[in-house]
Amino acid sequence: MERNMMVNGRVLNFATTYDGDSQYNVQVRSGEKVISMFKVSADQESDVFESALARFKADVEVGNVKL
């Protein structure tokens, strides 16, 4: 699944794949450039992007990812 979401004024593409046991691999891209990759857990498929966005915003806030 993929979805474009706004983070700090930039549109980023979040792509997710199911990894099993409620774990999803997330890849965040700006155009063709991969900015970040991580895993999130979600009880339902509809919660994946909300969890991924929260995790990514936290990484940006603490300085783990630079935009």
Wavefront OBJ file of the C-alpha trace (Angstrom):
o trace
v 0.000 0.000 0.000
v 1.139 3.541 -0.644
v -0.017 6.939 0.464
v 1.299 10.482 0.059
v 1.308 12.473 3.293
v 2.433 15.957 4.303
v 5.318 16.270 6.782
v 6.722 19.707 7.651
v 5.363 21.190 4.425
v 6.717 18.413 2.174
v 4.709 15.709 0.459
v 6.314 12.330 1.121
v 5.377 8.884 -0.134
v 4.856 6.200 2.515
v 4.926 2.637 1.141
v 4.096 -0.305 3.405
v 4.303 -4.068 3.115
v 2.995 -6.621 5.592
v 5.763 -8.540 7.339
v 3.594 -10.853 9.451
v 2.553 -10.846 13.107
v 1.024 -7.341 12.835
v 4.354 -5.874 11.643
v 4.645 -3.638 8.591
v 7.785 -2.522 6.771
v 7.596 1.178 5.928
v 9.643 3.014 3.319
v 9.446 6.822 3.178
v 10.463 8.477 -0.103
v 10.794 11.953 -1.484
v 10.515 11.418 -5.209
v 12.841 8.506 -5.942
v 15.074 9.121 -2.902
v 14.496 6.842 0.101
v 14.575 8.965 3.252
v 13.828 6.350 5.893
v 12.943 2.690 6.421
v 11.490 1.218 9.610
v 8.894 -1.187 10.999
v 5.651 -0.370 12.784
v 3.045 -2.553 14.378
v -0.667 -2.135 13.759
v -3.645 -4.205 14.795
v -5.556 -3.288 11.637
v -4.445 -2.370 8.158
v -6.279 0.949 8.483
v -3.967 1.959 11.368
v -0.689 1.451 9.490
v -0.324 4.909 7.972
v -1.284 6.690 11.196
v 1.384 4.707 13.071
v 3.963 5.245 10.316
v 3.342 8.992 10.205
v 3.641 9.310 13.989
v 6.887 7.314 14.017
v 8.379 9.316 11.143
v 7.430 12.679 12.676
v 9.044 11.596 15.963
v 12.241 10.640 14.101
v 12.307 14.053 12.404
v 11.648 15.853 15.694
v 14.507 14.180 17.565
v 16.881 14.616 14.621
v 17.176 11.002 13.466
v 15.891 12.006 10.007
v 16.627 15.296 8.249
v 14.272 16.692 5.640
l 1 2 3 4 5 6 7 8 9 10 11 12 13 14 15 16 17 18 19 20 21 22 23 24 25 26 27 28 29 30 31 32 33 34 35 36 37 38 39 40 41 42 43 44 45 46 47 48 49 50 51 52 53 54 55 56 57 58 59 60 61 62 63 64 65 66 67
